[in-house]
Amino acid sequence: MTLRARLGWGLLAIALVLIVPLLLSIRSLEQLYGTSRLLRDREFAASLLLGTFRERTDDARRAEDALLFIHDQKSATRMQRQIDTLFILADSLERYRLELPASQIRASLDALRSAAREEYDQASAGRGTVAEMISSQRTRPAIAIVDSAIEASAATLRNRTRERIAEATTATLNAERFAAGALPVALLIAAVIGIWLLRSITRPISDLDRGMRAITEGDLEHRLTLRSNEQTEFGRLAASYQTMARQLSELERLRAEFVGVASHELKTPINVIIGYLDLLKEGIYGEPTPQQMEILDETEKQQIITDWNRTTRAYPVESALHNFFESQAEQTPDAAAVFCGAERLSCFQAVPA
């Protein structure tokens, strides 16, 4: 997986994990809003309707009193108008799921309409006692039944409102508890994903940093734990590192070969010259003159004081002493190693096969 894809998926996972508590809160708010709308559109509207119903019932009761004592056409018309209004309001109760009280109210209104008509007829005919008896036995009981149905509807609405509010409260509390529990879990998961992303980035970088430090210290054989892969950014960096390490190792090998060859080519004639100087000093070629002896003494002094006293030369401390002789012999196989009078042996001649 590439670094870009890894970061993208990691950030997307963190966003999704953190969005879950927010979605739960939004869902709780939507439920609360839906409950509020139902309360407004049903229970509260039905309560207002019942309040209007009470007012119209009181108006019908006053119209019935006027019908009984005044019993003129205007009073009769007013009574019929109030009854028609109550019928319309009773039909409206069914929209708020109050079918039973609505049917009871309609039946009472039918009885009220018939009783009011007979009461008006008896009162108009001058039979006040009969009209008053109809009022006390039929008209007023019918109005009282309407009042009872309204009170029963009001009680039903109160219970329904209480239940709906309790449901909304319970749903809100449950959502709040779930969101409160989900938020720490979401933060923990987001932290784990973040740590994974951080480690997936810092681990290859640290590996590459160790490799570069090893190369700067001369360890060209250091190998990365990161696998080379052309599909990922760090994999391509690892492949480039390995290519660079191989090239540097090859250059170091060529440099060592060049230095060895150059040292051999330079030391061989120098050693020959030194050998001849030793032979000259020993008088093999005749007795040297005082000027030649002065030159020979100066050369020997320079060799003892300067050349043989160079202790700052770098050498591998992990090698044993005989390894140095073997290395020098391999570099200068023809150099004189043993002198005996006029005879001399090279490194390979001095060591038996």
Summary of the structure (lengths in Angstrom):
residues: 353
radius of gyration: 58.4
end to end distance: 60.5
largest distance: 185.7
contacts: 936
relative contact order: 0.07
helix: 82%
strand: 3%
